Amino acid sequence: MIELTKTGIDGLDDILNGGIVKDSTTLISGNPGAGKSILCLQYIYNGVEMFDEKGIYLTFEENESDLREAAESLGFDKWPEFVENGDIKVYDKQVLLRENDFSSSLDILLDDLEDDEYDRLVLDSLAMFELFFENEREKRTYLLKFTDILRENGLTSLLTNEQGAVFPDTEIGLANYLTDGNIYLIQTPTDSGVNRYVWVAKMRKQNIETDIYPMEIDWGGLKVHQNASAFSMMSDEDSPL
């Protein structure tokens, strides 16, 4: 019986057939503004609020105050309380970028990563994480080491990945192969704004719905819709599949 970790995100757990595989690492990819950080904030917040699962949030791009403001702007009002009482542990860029090498930064994290108290983790983003390394071999070695540490310590983790291409099949990187799951957030411009979609491309050990589903970002975070009929879907010539 495969254990699952529910994201608590409307509609996403449905297309995941119950949630993300426990102790796995899942890559969340998308171009700027697609909603990667929002999904991750929601995942960590819901863990505490809905499932009594504590989380660790690693951000190479934000200060802790910026992260708090982003959470509160989405309606995650208890974020400051959860951080203060230790239900959410934040390592921001001031902490993670203090050292010049990954091993030193990892030493800072290890006590919490090895603490059974925490169940969920977010790393935002891999692009900044990879700046620690000089070549692809070193990058691969440390990414494997890091994901192994997360898995061995019972953390169900989301790692964000910046993607330049609009559609995912045109840009597949090393991290896509090293992680257990791949979720893509897609946004396409329209005359009236932006259409947003989510595509779960891979989830090891789990049967998933692999269609592209419409989603929206609103107060309360990200919502995935099961019925595409109410949305303007991509035309055949624009479709990534």
N, C-alpha and C positions, 0 to 999 in steps of 0.2 A: 504494500500500500504506500503510494507516494504521498508524502506530506506536502501541503501547499500553504503558502503565505498569501493571504488576501491583501490586495492593495487598498480596498475600500473605495476605489474610484468607480463612480457610476458607469456601468457598462463594460469596463475593462476586465473585471474579473469574469464576466460572462463569456467574452471571447477567448479568455485564457482557460475556460472550462474550470473555473474555481479559484485561480490565483497563480502566483509564481511558485515554481518548485522551491521548496525550503532548502536553504544553504547554497543556493545557486547564485551566479553572477549574471546579470542581464544588462545588455548594452542598450541605452536609449539614445537613438541617433536622430538628427534632424538639422535643418539649416537654422540660422539665427532667427529667433522669435517664434519658433515652432511650438514651444511649450515644454521643453525638456526640464528646465529648472522648476517649473510649476508642478509638473508631474512628480518630481522628486520631493519637493516640499510637502506635497499632499500625501505621498507614500509614507514619509516619516511621521507627519502629524497624525494621520489616520491610525498608524501603528499604535501610538499612545492613546489617542482619543477613543478608538473603537475596539482595539484588540489587546490592550494592556501589554504592548510590546515596545520596549524602549529602543531608541535609534541613535545612530551617530551620523552626523552630517559633516562631510569634508568638502570645503569649497576653496579652490585655488583662485577664485575670481571675485569674491565678495568679502566685505568685512561682516562681522557678526551683526552689527547694527543694520547694515543693508539687508541682510537675510531676514532679520526680524521684521523690518518694514515691508518687505515683499510678502512675507507670510500674513501679516496683519491686513495688507491691502486685498488679500484674497478671502478674508474672513476667518483666518486661522487665529482667532483671538487669544487662545490659550498658549500660543507658541512661547511668549516670554516666561509664562509660569512653568511650562514644561522644561525650558532650558534652565531656569533658576533651580528647580528641584531635582535636576539631573536625569529626568526622563528622556530628554534630548541633549546630546553632547555635541557641541559645535566646535570644529577646528576651522578657523577662517584663514584667509591668505596671509595674514600677519604672522600666524603661527607656522603654517605649512611651508611658507617661503622664507622663513627665517634662516634655514640652513641651505647650503649650496648643493647638497647631495641627498638622494632619496633615502639612503640607509639611515642618515641622521634624523630625517623627518619620520621615518618608520619607527625608530626607537621611541619617539615622542608618543606615538599612537599605540604601541604594543600593549601597554597595560590595559587600555580600554578594549582593544580588539580581542584580547584574551580573556576578558571579563564575561562570564556567562550571563551577566545582567542584561546585556544588549542583544537584540535579535535582528535589527535592520541596520543597513548602512547605505549611504549615498556618497559617491565621489563625483564632484562636479568641478572640473571636467577633465577628460583624458588628454585633451590638447595641452593643457597647462601641466599636467602630470608628466607628459612626455618630454617637456623641456628640460627635465633633469638629466636626460640621457643623450649621449653623443652619436649613437648609431642604432640601426635597427636591431642588431643582435642584443645589445644591452637593453634596449626597450623591451624586446620580447622576453628576455630573461627575468627582468624585474616585474613585468606585468604578470607573468606566470607565477612568480614568487608571491606577489601581492594577492592574486586571486586565490591561490592555494591557502594562504593565511586566513583569508576571509571565510573560505569554505570550511577549513579545519576547526574554526572557532564558532561555527554555527550561525554565521551572519548571512542573511539573505540580502543581496546587495544590488544596487542599481548604479551603473557607471554611465555618465553622459558623454556623448561624442559629437563634436561639431562637424557638420557635413555641408560641403559647399554645393553639391548638386541638389537640385530640387527633388529628383526621384532617386531612390536608394540603389536601384540595380546598376547605376552608372558609377558608383563609388563604394567599393567594398574594401575595407582595410583589415589589417592584422587583427585588431581587437574583435572584429566580427567572428573570427574563427576561434579565438581563445576564450570567449565567453559562452555561457550555457544557453543564453537566450538573446534574441535580437528583436527590439521593438523600434519601429520607425514612426516618427511624427512628420507628416507631410503637410505643407501649406501651399495652396495655389492661388495666385491673384485673380480677382474677378473685377468686373466693372464697378461693383458695389462694395468691394472690400477683399476679404480673404476667405477661401474655403479651407477647412482643416480636416485631416484624416489621420487615422492610426492604422498601422499594418504590423501585426505580429508575424514576423517572418520565420522565427525559429524558437523552439523551447524544448530543450532536451528532456526526455522522460515524460513528456506531456503532450496529449492530443490538444491541438489548438485550432481555432478558426482562423484561416489564413487569408480571408477576404480583406479588402480595404474598407474600413468603417468610418463614417463621418463623425467628427467630434467638435466640441466647442469649448471655449474657455470663458468662464463667467465667474460671478461671485460664488465662492465655494470651490473653485478650481476647475479641473478638467472633467468633462462628461463625454462619454462615448455613446453613440446612438446605434441601435440595432437595425433600425429601418431607414434605409437610405432614400426612400421615396420622397421624403420632405425636403431633400437637399439637392442642390445642383451638383451632380457628380461630374467627374472629368469626362471629357469626350474621348472616343476611342483612340483618336490620334495622339492625345496627351497622356493616355494611361501608361503607367510604368510596367504593366504586366501584359 
